[in-house]
Amino acid sequence: MRLILNTGDALGGAEDLERNCRRHRLWREIIDAEFAGLTVKSILGNHEYDWLPEDPAIPGGLNDLLAALEMPGRYYQFDEAGWRFIAIDSTRLDRGDEAQIAWLENLLAQTPAGMPVAISMSLTSWSRLT
């Protein structure tokens, strides 16, 4: 397995949406050029949320950010080489993200016994995960 885990803060937000769009495009170009043939998975850090508009569909917003990072959502899981990898949006755990907590609890309950699990997050939110 050849895997890079980006644990957030790769694309800090900009004060204007056009700059956000340029950063998102540049990130994708660099990852595609420099890491071809490697699996690159990302999670969101607190700086990815800097200056994001409330509406995720606005150009330069959350939907564009997720597309640039090739993320299916703010949190997700994937299985690779017999491992279960869980990518958490830890920036929202202390803000009452009950849907993500429920998703994580359900996912862990469904994980086969003996399967190794790696959880990646940008910020430590141990109080919410214990």
N, CA, C and O of each residue as an XYZ file, in Angstrom:
520
protein
N       0.846     -1.172      0.000
C       0.000      0.000      0.000
C       0.893      1.237      0.000
O       1.828      1.346      0.793
N       0.590      2.152     -0.890
C       1.300      3.429     -0.967
C       0.273      4.522     -0.728
O      -0.492      4.886     -1.622
N       0.271      5.041      0.499
C      -0.797      5.916      0.947
C      -0.227      7.148      1.625
O       0.681      7.049      2.451
N      -0.762      8.307      1.275
C      -0.460      9.556      1.965
C      -1.744     10.005      2.647
O      -2.789     10.115      2.006
N      -1.664     10.265      3.953
C      -2.784     10.805      4.707
C      -2.502     12.269      5.018
O      -1.608     12.579      5.807
N      -3.253     13.158      4.408
C      -3.168     14.588      4.681
C      -4.125     14.858      5.840
O      -5.338     14.712      5.692
N      -3.583     15.249      6.987
C      -4.428     15.410      8.175
C      -4.891     16.838      8.396
O      -5.089     17.261      9.535
N      -5.061     17.572      7.331
C      -5.714     18.871      7.411
C      -4.773     20.062      7.348
O      -3.552     19.934      7.436
N      -5.388     21.220      7.194
C      -4.721     22.512      7.096
C      -3.841     22.627      5.861
O      -2.861     23.372      5.862
N      -4.180     21.900      4.821
C      -3.447     22.017      3.560
C      -3.950     23.214      2.758
O      -3.187     23.829      2.013
N      -5.213     23.539      2.908
C      -5.820     24.624      2.136
C      -6.520     25.600      3.069
O      -7.743     25.568      3.206
N      -5.753     26.456      3.702
C      -6.373     27.482      4.534
C      -7.226     28.395      3.686
O      -6.896     28.678      2.534
N      -8.306     28.850      4.246
C      -9.220     29.708      3.502
C      -8.625     31.077      3.231
O      -7.712     31.524      3.924
N      -9.148     31.722      2.231
C      -8.721     33.076      1.868
C      -9.880     34.026      2.123
O     -11.029     33.607      2.257
N      -9.559     35.301      2.186
C     -10.591     36.284      2.466
C     -11.539     36.513      1.302
O     -12.596     37.118      1.480
N     -11.180     36.042      0.117
C     -12.103     36.167     -0.997
C     -12.264     34.809     -1.683
O     -11.348     33.986     -1.680
N     -13.413     34.595     -2.254
C     -13.760     33.297     -2.806
C     -12.938     32.950     -4.039
O     -12.641     31.776     -4.257
N     -12.562     33.932     -4.850
C     -11.742     33.633     -6.027
C     -10.388     33.078     -5.610
O      -9.869     32.160     -6.245
N      -9.819     33.627     -4.550
C      -8.545     33.100     -4.051
C      -8.727     31.673     -3.539
O      -7.858     30.827     -3.750
N      -9.840     31.398     -2.874
C     -10.135     30.017     -2.457
C     -10.161     29.091     -3.668
O      -9.575     28.009     -3.638
N     -10.840     29.516     -4.731
C     -10.926     28.687     -5.939
C      -9.539     28.430     -6.516
O      -9.228     27.302     -6.898
N      -8.709     29.457     -6.582
C      -7.345     29.283     -7.099
C      -6.550     28.319     -6.236
O      -5.829     27.475     -6.770
N      -6.660     28.421     -4.920
C      -5.947     27.505     -4.024
C      -6.407     26.072     -4.225
O      -5.593     25.149     -4.248
N      -7.701     25.888     -4.370
C      -8.238     24.538     -4.572
C      -7.707     23.928     -5.866
O      -7.308     22.764     -5.887
N      -7.701     24.719     -6.953
C      -7.187     24.228     -8.238
C      -5.697     23.919     -8.150
O      -5.246     22.890     -8.654
N      -4.929     24.805     -7.513
C      -3.486     24.604     -7.387
C      -3.175     23.345     -6.566
O      -2.284     22.578     -6.930
N      -3.889     23.131     -5.482
C      -3.700     21.910     -4.674
C      -3.872     20.674     -5.536
O      -3.035     19.772     -5.515
N      -4.966     20.635     -6.300
C      -5.247     19.460     -7.124
C      -4.138     19.262     -8.159
O      -3.695     18.134     -8.376
N      -3.682     20.344     -8.803
C      -2.621     20.239     -9.804
C      -1.335     19.692     -9.181
O      -0.684     18.835     -9.778
N      -0.964     20.162     -8.011
C       0.263     19.702     -7.352
C       0.150     18.241     -6.955
O       1.070     17.462     -7.204
N      -0.951     17.859     -6.349
C      -1.127     16.468     -5.921
C      -1.084     15.541     -7.136
O      -0.414     14.509     -7.105
N      -1.790     15.903     -8.197
C      -1.813     15.066     -9.397
C      -0.428     14.947    -10.035
O      -0.066     13.878    -10.527
N       0.346     16.029    -10.032
C       1.656     16.009    -10.681
C       2.724     15.328     -9.826
O       3.539     14.568    -10.348
N       2.728     15.590     -8.537
C       3.811     15.121     -7.673
C       3.579     13.742     -7.066
O       4.536     13.057     -6.704
N       2.341     13.336     -6.953
C       2.044     12.085     -6.258
C       1.249     11.108     -7.120
O       0.461     10.315     -6.604
N       1.454     11.167     -8.419
C       0.783     10.240     -9.332
C       1.129      8.811     -8.931
O       2.287      8.501     -8.651
N       0.145      7.963     -8.905
C       0.365      6.564     -8.551
C       0.218      6.281     -7.065
O       0.174      5.117     -6.666
N       0.141      7.318     -6.235
C      -0.066      7.131     -4.804
C      -1.521      7.428     -4.462
O      -2.169      8.251     -5.107
N      -2.013      6.759     -3.459
C      -3.325      7.088     -2.925
C      -3.151      8.248     -1.956
O      -2.368      8.152     -1.010
N      -3.869      9.341     -2.180
C      -3.813     10.502     -1.294
C      -5.205     10.700     -0.721
O      -6.164     10.923     -1.459
N      -5.309     10.618      0.593
C      -6.579     10.833      1.287
C      -6.420     12.014      2.220
O      -5.360     12.203      2.817
N      -7.466     12.807      2.348
C      -7.411     14.028      3.140
C      -8.532     14.085      4.162
O      -9.563     13.427      4.027
N      -8.300     14.887      5.181
C      -9.342     15.269      6.122
C      -9.306     16.784      6.246
O      -8.343     17.426      5.824
N     -10.338     17.344      6.814
C     -10.413     18.792      6.981
C      -9.788     19.210      8.301
O     -10.015     18.582      9.335
N      -9.001     20.274      8.256
C      -8.473     20.905      9.453
C      -9.220     22.201      9.704
O     -10.045     22.621      8.893
N      -8.931     22.823     10.816
C      -9.653     24.049     11.144
C      -9.387     25.165     10.137
O     -10.262     26.000      9.910
N      -8.209     25.199      9.530
C      -7.921     26.281      8.585
C      -8.620     26.100      7.246
O      -8.769     27.065      6.497
N      -9.053     24.885      6.930
C      -9.860     24.723      5.717
C     -11.191     25.464      5.852
O     -11.792     25.844      4.848
N     -11.648     25.669      7.072
C     -12.921     26.362      7.283
C     -12.782     27.883      7.324
O     -13.786     28.595      7.307
N     -11.541     28.391      7.380
C     -11.348     29.839      7.413
C     -11.984     30.479      6.184
O     -11.678     30.102      5.053
N     -12.834     31.409      6.398
C     -13.434     32.224      5.359
C     -14.339     31.464      4.398
O     -14.680     31.995      3.341
N     -14.738     30.247      4.725
C     -15.683     29.544      3.848
C     -17.056     30.192      3.984
O     -17.473     30.537      5.090
N     -17.757     30.357      2.869
C     -19.109     30.924      2.950
C     -20.066     29.934      3.603
O     -19.821     28.727      3.619
N     -21.150     30.462      4.137
C     -22.163     29.611      4.778
C     -22.762     28.609      3.793
O     -22.995     27.452      4.142
N     -23.006     29.054      2.573
C     -23.592     28.188      1.553
C     -22.486     27.338      0.924
O     -21.605     27.882      0.258
N     -22.513     26.007      1.122
C     -21.438     25.165      0.604
C     -21.377     25.107     -0.919
O     -20.358     24.705     -1.480
N     -22.463     25.507     -1.599
C     -22.509     25.406     -3.060
C     -21.897     26.611     -3.764
O     -21.691     26.570     -4.977
N     -21.601     27.685     -3.030
C     -21.006     28.874     -3.641
C     -19.602     28.521     -4.127
O     -18.867     27.841     -3.411
N     -19.201     28.969     -5.341
C     -17.831     28.700     -5.811
C     -16.800     29.132     -4.769
O     -16.870     30.240     -4.236
N     -15.845     28.249     -4.487
C     -14.848     28.504     -3.456
C     -15.288     28.030     -2.088
O     -14.547     28.157     -1.114
N     -16.487     27.487     -2.008
C     -17.035     27.031     -0.743
C     -16.697     25.573     -0.443
O     -15.807     24.987     -1.060
N     -17.416     25.006      0.506
C     -17.128     23.660      0.999
C     -17.202     22.608     -0.096
O     -16.360     21.711     -0.136
N     -18.180     22.691     -0.980
C     -18.280     21.685     -2.044
C     -17.047     21.701     -2.945
O     -16.547     20.643     -3.326
N     -16.553     22.896     -3.289
C     -15.332     23.002     -4.092
C     -14.122     22.472     -3.324
O     -13.256     21.807     -3.893
N     -14.074     22.771     -2.040
C     -12.970     22.294     -1.207
C     -12.944     20.765     -1.160
O     -11.888     20.155     -1.324
N     -14.101     20.152     -0.937
C     -14.174     18.685     -0.905
C     -13.775     18.089     -2.249
O     -13.103     17.058     -2.296
N     -14.182     18.729     -3.337
C     -13.804     18.240     -4.670
C     -12.294     18.348     -4.878
O     -11.682     17.423     -5.411
N     -11.683     19.461     -4.466
C     -10.237     19.638     -4.630
C      -9.459     18.591     -3.847
O      -8.424     18.104     -4.302
N      -9.964     18.252     -2.669
C      -9.306     17.257     -1.831
C      -9.746     15.829     -2.167
O      -9.270     14.868     -1.563
N     -10.657     15.700     -3.132
C     -11.227     14.408     -3.536
C     -11.795     13.654     -2.340
O     -11.550     12.462     -2.152
N     -12.558     14.385     -1.545
C     -13.215     13.807     -0.366
C     -14.691     13.607     -0.676
O     -15.321     14.494     -1.252
N     -15.263     12.445     -0.300
C     -16.687     12.226     -0.549
C     -17.590     13.011      0.393
O     -18.785     13.149      0.129
N     -17.045     13.521      1.473
C     -17.812     14.290      2.454
C     -16.869     14.781      3.537
O     -15.663     14.545      3.475
N     -17.423     15.467      4.533
C     -16.593     15.989      5.624
C     -15.933     14.869      6.425
O     -14.852     15.058      6.982
N     -16.570     13.724      6.485
C     -16.011     12.549      7.148
C     -16.388     11.330      6.329
O     -17.429     11.314      5.672
N     -15.539     10.304      6.368
C     -15.751      9.138      5.512
C     -14.842      8.020      5.973
O     -14.003      8.203      6.854
N     -15.019      6.862      5.367
C     -14.143      5.733      5.651
C     -13.775      5.061      4.345
O     -14.489      5.158      3.347
N     -12.629      4.370      4.377
C     -12.239      3.536      3.241
C     -11.434      2.366      3.787
O     -10.782      2.471      4.826
N     -11.490      1.264      3.077
C     -10.738      0.065      3.439
C      -9.606     -0.109      2.443
O      -9.812     -0.008      1.233
N      -8.407     -0.372      2.957
C      -7.221     -0.507      2.106
C      -6.282     -1.520      2.749
O      -5.931     -1.390      3.921
N      -5.878     -2.529      1.981
C      -4.890     -3.524      2.424
C      -5.276     -4.163      3.755
O      -4.423     -4.385      4.615
N      -6.560     -4.456      3.919
C      -7.029     -5.116      5.135
C      -7.255     -4.199      6.323
O      -7.619     -4.665      7.402
N      -7.045     -2.910      6.142
C      -7.253     -1.925      7.204
C      -8.525     -1.128      6.938
O      -8.920     -0.947      5.786
N      -9.155     -0.660      7.983
C     -10.257      0.304      7.881
C      -9.704      1.660      8.302
O      -9.252      1.831      9.435
N      -9.742      2.611      7.396
C      -9.307      3.973      7.676
C     -10.544      4.847      7.858
O     -11.476      4.805      7.055
N     -10.535      5.620      8.903
C     -11.658      6.506      9.208
C     -11.130      7.933      9.252
O     -10.222      8.253     10.019
N     -11.710      8.773      8.425
C     -11.336     10.186      8.356
C     -12.430     10.997      9.033
O     -13.583     10.990      8.602
N     -12.059     11.688     10.090
C     -13.023     12.421     10.911
C     -12.849     13.920     10.711
O     -11.723     14.403     10.585
N     -13.945     14.652     10.681
C     -13.902     16.112     10.696
C     -13.902     16.536     12.163
O     -14.942     16.884     12.723
N     -12.725     16.502     12.769
C     -12.621     16.772     14.205
C     -12.880     18.231     14.548
O     -13.068     18.560     15.719
N     -12.894     19.107     13.560
C     -13.139     20.518     13.834
C     -14.586     20.762     14.253
O     -14.899     21.818     14.803
N     -15.459     19.814     14.004
C     -16.875     19.984     14.314
C     -17.359     19.106     15.472
O     -18.523     19.197     15.864
N     -16.500     18.274     16.016
C     -16.938     17.365     17.078
C     -17.393     18.100     18.331
O     -18.368     17.700     18.966
N     -16.700     19.160     18.685
C     -17.055     19.900     19.897
C     -18.158     20.924     19.655
O     -18.481     21.717     20.539
N     -18.728     20.905     18.467
C     -19.809     21.840     18.135
C     -21.130     21.113     17.972
O     -22.030     21.602     17.290
N     -21.251     19.965     18.586
C     -22.516     19.241     18.568
C     -22.791     18.481     17.296
O     -23.950     18.367     16.898
N     -21.780     17.957     16.644
C     -21.961     17.202     15.404
C     -22.413     15.772     15.735
O     -21.664     14.811     15.562
N     -23.632     15.663     16.207
C     -24.162     14.369     16.641
C     -24.286     13.381     15.487
O     -24.153     12.175     15.693
N     -24.540     13.874     14.278
C     -24.646     12.971     13.121
C     -23.318     12.266     12.870
O     -23.298     11.072     12.572
N     -22.208     12.994     12.986
C     -20.897     12.388     12.773
C     -20.580     11.381     13.886
O     -20.031     10.313     13.616
N     -20.921     11.714     15.118
C     -20.692     10.790     16.243
C     -21.494      9.512     16.037
O     -20.968      8.415     16.224
N     -22.748      9.640     15.660
C     -23.588      8.459     15.420
C     -23.026      7.627     14.271
O     -23.004      6.398     14.348
N     -22.571      8.290     13.202
C     -21.968      7.594     12.064
C     -20.741      6.809     12.511
O     -20.575      5.648     12.136
N     -19.880      7.435     13.311
C     -18.665      6.782     13.788
C     -18.999      5.577     14.673
O     -18.411      4.508     14.509
N     -19.924      5.741     15.594
C     -20.308      4.635     16.471
C     -20.856      3.465     15.662
O     -20.514      2.312     15.926
N     -21.697      3.754     14.685
C     -22.262      2.707     13.832
C     -21.184      2.026     13.004
O     -21.175      0.802     12.880
N     -20.279      2.809     12.438
C     -19.199      2.259     11.626
C     -18.303      1.341     12.452
O     -17.950      0.250     12.005
N     -17.938      1.773     13.638
C     -17.085      0.942     14.490
C     -17.797     -0.337     14.899
O     -17.174     -1.394     14.989
N     -19.096     -0.248     15.148
C     -19.865     -1.443     15.523
C     -19.928     -2.438     14.370
O     -19.997     -3.645     14.604
N     -19.906     -1.954     13.131
C     -19.984     -2.819     11.956
C     -18.617     -3.303     11.463
O     -18.549     -4.156     10.578
N     -17.550     -2.777     12.016
C     -16.212     -3.178     11.592
C     -15.941     -4.608     12.042
O     -16.129     -4.924     13.217
N     -15.505     -5.479     11.137
C     -15.251     -6.871     11.514
C     -14.238     -6.987     12.656
O     -13.252     -6.251     12.705
N     -14.497     -7.912     13.560
C     -13.578     -8.159     14.673
C     -12.202     -8.513     14.115
O     -12.095     -9.284     13.161
N     -11.179     -7.963     14.695
C      -9.823     -8.245     14.273
C      -9.313     -7.371     13.148
O      -8.122     -7.401     12.841
N     -10.194     -6.585     12.517
C      -9.744     -5.692     11.439
C      -9.064     -4.478     12.061
O      -9.665     -3.792     12.887
N      -7.818     -4.202     11.675
C      -7.162     -3.008     12.223
C      -7.857     -1.746     11.744
O      -8.327     -1.670     10.609
N      -7.915     -0.752     12.629
C      -8.580      0.518     12.342
C      -7.597      1.652     12.592
O      -6.913      1.680     13.615
N      -7.532      2.581     11.652
C      -6.749      3.808     11.820
C      -7.713      4.980     11.702
O      -8.438      5.104     10.715
N      -7.713      5.832     12.711
C      -8.570      7.018     12.708
C      -7.676      8.236     12.544
O      -6.729      8.435     13.305
N      -7.990      9.049     11.541
C      -7.213     10.269     11.330
C      -8.099     11.480     11.568
O      -9.267     11.520     11.179
N      -7.493     12.470     12.226
C      -8.199     13.717     12.514
C      -7.171     14.825     12.611
O      -5.991     14.571     12.850
N      -7.616     16.038     12.427
C      -6.712     17.174     12.472
C      -6.525     17.675     13.898
O      -5.404     17.953     14.321
N      -7.604     17.787     14.622
C      -7.574     18.269     16.005
C      -7.917     17.137     16.941
O      -8.745     16.288     16.612
N      -7.297     17.111     18.097
C      -7.665     16.081     19.070
C      -8.904     16.518     19.817
O      -8.947     17.597     20.407
N      -9.892     15.682     19.783
C     -11.166     15.929     20.474
C     -11.484     14.722     21.327
O     -12.575     14.158     21.246
N     -10.531     14.334     22.140
C     -10.663     13.097     22.903
C     -11.911     13.087     23.774
O     -12.506     12.029     23.978
N     -12.317     14.232     24.289
C     -13.486     14.252     25.178
C     -14.737     13.772     24.463
O     -15.625     13.205     25.100
N     -14.829     13.982     23.164
C     -16.009     13.544     22.401
C     -15.899     12.096     21.946
O     -16.912     11.476     21.625
N     -14.680     11.541     21.911
C     -14.503     10.200     21.378
C     -14.338      9.146     22.462
O     -14.189      7.965     22.150
N     -14.361      9.541     23.713
C     -14.189      8.563     24.796
C     -15.489      8.337     25.527
O     -15.537      7.547     26.470
